Amino acid sequence: MEALLSVWGYLPEAIVTYLGDPMVWVMLLAGTALGYFVGVMPGLGPTMGMALSLSIIYTLPVTQGMALLIGIFVSAVGSGGITASLINIPGTAAAAATCMDGYALVKQGRGREACGYSVFASVIGTLAATLFVFIIQPFVTTIALKFGDWETFLFCLFGLMICGSLSGDRPVKGWIAAFVGFFISMCGAESVQSVIRYNFGRSELLSGFNSTVAMLGLFGIGEVLYTLKNKQNTKVEGKAGLPIIKFQEFGRNLANIVKSSLAGIWIGFIPGIGESAACWFSYDIARRSSKKKELFGKGSPEGMIAAEVANNASSVGALIPALSLGIPGSATVAIFISAMYLMGYRPGPTLVMENPGILCGICVLFFIAALGLLGIAYLASGLTIRLLSIPESLLMPMIAVFCAVGAYGTTNTPFSLIQLAFFGVLGLLMKVYHYPIAPLVLGMLVGNTADTCLRRALTQYADNIGGMILRPFGLGVMVALILVFILSIRSDKKSKAASKESSGKQPVE
């Protein structure tokens, strides 16, 4: 315990190591600028931006690669609300709830004010969550060290189950997507006895499908194909100018900010939910507790602040299970974990003991990246209008080329392009038939971990299965699993009944 708590003492060293190198500043600012671009462009987002950067991150020194990655991470998540306000299309899924009040403010001629609320709330959410992670992470790691293989398996299963419960009105689609990803991860030689499974006679699949290529296909090529299939003209409502930040409004929303930060961190901690659920969850809490409920959806700064604080806090909060258990809390953090492996780190309970300064370094970079986002968003607001005017016929082919280059650079084999095409078509089909992609990605990432941990646990407790099941931490997770399943089934039945009732009330022409 003392060894874990001592990681806080590495803060001065981390500041010198990361901020004393001019190239770290260059990479951090470059990442923040690139993240701003992919964040404001509809259909790109942090997941694609980070995935595209993987092909160059492993060529950089660790501190510089981490700076580039975190710059993209923070800026892309934080800038999506600008697009949501200006053209009523969220730049990222995490900014979906911002459309409710941001676009309403823009139509009232308060576009600069809406951008100010979005950017500053994003910065506050990131800073608050980073501070929370810095304080709580050593304690979480201490608990994680008590997790055995059985508890880790149940925690993976819990993440897959949660995917369904918050994947819209029909949780079954979320579960199907999650378990499809789970079974895709079974391809190749398993890690316990090296038995080859489902490689279809291809030696390239002995190590399974490459997760980075899969994410480039699902989020990149899939989005390109879907966008070209469903062409739509975006109309920019906002006028050029610097954002207006009303600090007195944020002062009045102090309690709202605290509640939204905690809600976002909690949602981020649970694997598989992600920022897109956090914004709606916090928005609903703010609406229920507000004295001006009637303004929500009509241009309420309170609603915008709640949504933006929560989705940014959630993106940082998702690092808690990632760093302590190696289980990503969101698709964005899944890319972050992949990058950490490329840089030689091994996320999990022993991460902070093997690399004592890593937590301080990550938190320092998140703090600086958040402040960098504030500066870049403030200065580049005029350029945003021009970025949003780039025709899709030019932008989408460029994205496809970047995805292909990134996929090939990941494995340096032509087979990666076949994988890219496969997952691109799969991503298109999932979007067309309204299946969420994030659960599939989570299933791919935790599948091998869950499989290996379950088999190890069964081997270890071969003569005492009851003892395995009755372990205290495992019992707690199993109770949570049962509750999530029951609540999700009830929600599914209610949504079906509501849809039947509404269809029955439709007038017959």
N, C-alpha and C positions, 0 to 999 in steps of 0.2 A: 504493500500500500504506500509506504513512504517513497519507494522508488518511482511509483506512478505519479504521486503528487509533486515530486521534485521536477517534473517536466516543466512546470511553470517557471522554474528558475532559469530555464534556457531562453527566456524571452529576450534579454539584452543581446545574447549571442546571435539569436535568430535575426534580430533587427540589423546587426552589423553585417551578418553573412548575406542576407537577402537584399538589404537596401544599400549596402556599401559598394555593390557592384553596379556600375553605370549601365551595363548591358541588361541587368534585371529590370531596371527602370524602362529601358527601351522596349523590352519584350512585354512588360506589363502595360505600357501605354499602347503598344501595337495591338495587343490582345483586346484591350478595352475598346479601341477604335473598331477593330474587326467585329467584336461582339456587338457593338452598337449597330453596325451595318446589318448583321444577320438578325438582330433582334427587331429592328424596325421593318425589315422586309417580310411581308406575309409569306408563310410557307417555309421559311428558313429556320430560324430559331436556334437556341443554344445547343441542342443535341447535334444538329447538322454542323454547326460551326465548330464545335469541339471535335466531332468525328473527322472533319476535313483536316483539322490541325494535327491529328495523330501521326500523319505520315512525316511531319517535320519535327515533332516534339522529341522523338527518340534520337534525333541527330544533334540536339542541343544539350549543353550542360544541364544538370538536374535543376538548379535554381532558376535558370532562364526558361527552361521548358515548363516548370511549374508556374512561373509568372505569366507566360503566354496563355496557358490553359485557364488559370484563374481569372485573368483579365477578360477572356472570352466568356467564361461562365457567368461572372457577375454582371457584365455589361449587357449580354444578350437577354438574360432573364429580366433585368431591370428596365430595358428600353422598349419592351413589347407593348407597354401601355400607351406609348406615344402614338403608335399606329392605330391602336384600338380607339383612341380619342379622335384622331384626324380623319380616318376613313371608315370607322366602325368595323374594322377587321383586325382582330388581335394579331400582333406580330408574332406572338407565341401563344400556345394554349393556356399558359399561366395567366395571361392578361385578358382572358375571355370576360370575366366579370367587370373589368374596367370599361368595356363597351357600354354597359348599362347607363352609366352616368357621365363618362368622358365624352362620348359623342353628343349627348344632350347638352353639355356645356359648350361644346364647339358650335352647335347650331344656335346657341344663344349669343354667339359672338365672343365667347370667353375661352377660345382655343388655347391661347398662351397660358391662361390660368390653369386649364386642364392639364397641359403638358408639365407645368410646374408642380401640380399635385402629384402627378404620376412619377416624375423623376425623383423628387425629394422624398416621397413615401417609400420608393424603392430603396433609396440609400439608407433611410432609417431602418427599414426591415432587415437589410443586409448587416448593418452595423450591430443592431441589437442581437440578431441571431448569432453572429460571429462571437460576440462577447459571451453569450450563453454557452456556445460550444466550447470555447476556451476554458470556461469555469467547470462545466459539467463533464467534459469528455473523460478525464482521468477516473472519475467515479463510475461512469458507464463501463469503462474498460475493466475496472475491478470486478464489476458484476459479470461482464462477458467472460472473464477468466474462469468463472464458476460454471459456465455453460459447457456441458459435455456434447458428444455427438448427437444424442437423442434430442436435447434442447435446441441445438442448431438446426436439425432437421425440422422440428416443429415450428421454429421461427421462420424458416423458409416457406413452409406450408402456410403459415399465417399470412405472410406477404402475398402469396398467390390467392388466398381466399379473400383478402381485403381488396384485391384488384377487381373482383367481381362485385363486391358490395358497393363500390363507388364508381362503377363503369356505366353510369346512366340508369335508366329505369329498368333495364333488363340485365341483371347481374350474370345471367348464364353466359352471355356473350363474352364478358370479361373473363369468366372462368375458362371458357373454351379457348380463348386466345392464350391465357396463361399456361394451360396444360399442353397446348400445341407447342409453345416455346419450350416447355419442360421436356417434351418428347424429342424435339429437334436437338436438344442438348445431349441426348443419349447417344447420338451418332458418334462413331469412332471407338477407340480403345478405352475402356473404362479404367479408372485409376486404382482399383483395389487388386484385381488379378490380371489386368491388361487383356481382358476378353474383348474381341472386336465385335462391334454391334452396328448394324444398319449402315455400313459404308458402301453398299451396292457394288462391291468389287472395285471401288476406286481407292487407290493408295493415297490420293490427296485428302481423303476424308478419314484417315486413320486417327488424326488429332481432332476430328470433329469440324463443324462449321466454325469459321472465324467470326467471333462476335463483332469485331469492328467492321468487317465487310458486311455482315448482316445488318448492322445499324445504318451504314451508309445506304444500303439498298432499301430498307424499310422506310427510313425517314427522308432520304435524299431522292433516289430514283423513283420511289413510290409517290412522293409528293410532286415530282416533276411530271410523271405520267398523269396523276390525278388533276393537276392544275391545267395541263394541256387538254385533258378530256373535258373539263368543266371551265371553259373560259368565262371570265367575268371582268368587266371594266370597273376599276376602282376610281372613285371620285374623291379627290382631296378637298375636304371642307375647310381645313385650317388655313390661316394666313401666316406668312413668314414673320418671324420676330423672336426675340428672346423670351424664354419661359418666365412667367410671373410666379414667384414663390411667396405665398402669403403665410408668413410665420405665425401670425396671430391665429390663423385657422388651425394650424398644427398644434398650437398651444391649447386651443379649445378641445382638440381631439386627443389629448394626452391619454386618457383612459382607454379610448378606442385603439390607440396605437399599442398600448401594453397588451390588451386583450388579443388584438390581431397578431402581434408578434408571438405570443404564447401559443395561440391556435395554429399559426403557421409552422412553428417549430414542432409541435405535437404531430401534425399531419405529416411533416417531413420525416419524422422519426419512424413512422410505420411504413415498412417497405411496400413499394408498389403503388402508392396513392399518387404522390407527386404534387407539383405546384398547381396544376389545373383544378384539383379538388380543393386545395387550401384556399384559393381565392373565393370560391363560392361558399365554402364553409364559414369563412370569416365575414364575408359580405352578409350572409344570413344572420350571423350573430349581431353584427352592427345594426342591421335593420330592425331586428327584434328589440334591441335595447335602446334604440334611438327615440328621442322626443319628437323627431320630425320624420316619421316613417313615410309620410305622403310625398316627400321629396325624393325618395329613392327611386331610381329609374328615370328621373326628370332633371338630373344635373346636381346630385348631392355630393359635395366634397367629402362628406363623411363616408359615403359608400366607396368612393375612389380610393381614399386613404386606407380604408380597411382592406380592400382587395389587393392593393399594391404592396402594403406592408406585409400581408400574409404570404403572398406568393414568393416574395424574395426571402422572407424568413424561412419558409418551407424548403426552398432550394438549398439553403445553408444547413438547416436542421437535418436534411437527408444525409448529411455527412456523418451524423452520430452513429447510425448502424453500419455505415460503410467503413468508417475507420476502426470501429471496435469489433465488428463481426465479419467484415468483408462482404456484407450484403447491402447492395445499393438501395437507397430509399426512393430513388426516382430514376427515370431513363437518363437524365442529364448526369446524375452522379454515377451511373453505370459507365458512362464514357470516362468520367474522372477516375474511376477505379482502374479501367483498362489502361489509362495513361500512367497511373502510378506503377502498375506492373511493368510497363515499358521502361520506366525510369529506375527500376530495380527495387521498388518498395513492395511490401507484402501486407496489404490491408488486413487487419484482424486483431485479435486480442493482444498480440505481442508487438504490434507496430510501434507503439510509443516507447517500448523498452528497447527494441532493436535500433530505433532511430529517435532518440530522446528529444531532439529539437524540431522534429517534423511538425508537431501540432502547433508550436509557436510560429514556425515559418508560414504554415498555411493560413493561420489567423492574421498574421501581419499582412500577407499579400491580399487577403480578402478585404481588410480595412482600407488599404491603399487603393485597391481596385474600385471599391465603392465610391471613394472620394474622386477617383479618376472619372468614373461614370458621370458624376455630378458636373464636373468641368466640361467633359466632351459633349454631354447632352445639352448643356447650357449654350455652348458655342456652336454646335452643329445643328441647332433646330431649324435654321433656314435651309441647310443642305438636305434635311430630311424630306422636305417637299419634293425636291428633285429626285431623290432616291426612290420615292414612292411612285414616280412617274416613269421609271424604266419599264419598257414594254416587256411583257412576259415572253414574247417570242425571242427576245434577246437574252433575258435573264435565265430562263429554264435550261437552254442548251449549255450555258456556261456552268450551271450547277451540275449537270450531268457529266460534263468533262472533269470537273473537280472531283466528283464522286469516283469516277473511273480511275483517275490518277491516284487518289487516296487508297482505293481498294487494291490496286496493283502494287503500290508501294508498301502495303502492309505485309504481303506475303511474297512479293516478287515472282509470282507464278501466274500464268494465263488463267488457271482454274479459278482464281479469285474473281475474275470478270464474269465467269459463269455463275458463281455464287451471288455476285452483285445483281445480275439480271434476274435470278430466281427470287431473291428477296425483294427486288424492286416490283416484280409482278405480284408477289404475295402482298406487299404493302398496298399496292393499288386495289387489289381485290378486297382487302380488309377495309379500306376506306369506302369503297363502293357499297359494300354490304354492311357498313357501320359496325365493324368490329374494332375495338380499341387496340392500338399497336403497342402501347407501353406495357400491358400485361404480358404480351408475347416476349418482349425483350427481357423483362424480369424473369420469366420462365426459363429463357435460354441461359441467363447469367447464374441463376441459383440452382438450376437443374442438377449439374454435376456435384455441387456442394451437398444438396439434399440427398442425392443418390449415395454418395460416398459415406456421408455421416450416418444414414440409416443402416447401411450394411455393416459399418464398423460397430454401431451400437448393438445390432442384433448378434454380431459375433462376440462382442464383449459380454453381453448379458444372455448368452445362449442358454445357460442353466437357470436364469432368474429373470424371465421376461417381466414378471410382476414388479420386481424391484426397479426395472428400467422405467416402466410406466408410472410408478408411484413417486418418482423423483420430484421434489417440490417445485422447482422451476418449470419442469415439464408439465405438471398438473395445471399450473397457472396458465400456460400457453394453450393447453388443450381446452380449458374452460373458455378462454377467449375465442378459440376456433369455433366451438359449438355455438356461442352467442352470435358471432358474426354470421355463421351459416343460417341460423334460425331467423335473424333479423333480415338477412338478404332475401330469403325465400318469402317472408311476409311482404317485403317491399315489392318483390316481383309479382305476387298475387294481387296486391293492391293496384299496381300499375296496369295489370291486365284487366282487372275489374273496371278501373276508371276508363280505359280505352274502349271497352265494350259498352259502357254506359254512355260515353260521349258519342260513339258511333250509332247507338240506338236512338239518340235524341236528335240526330241530323234529319232535317226535313227531307221528305221524298219529293223530288221534282217531277 
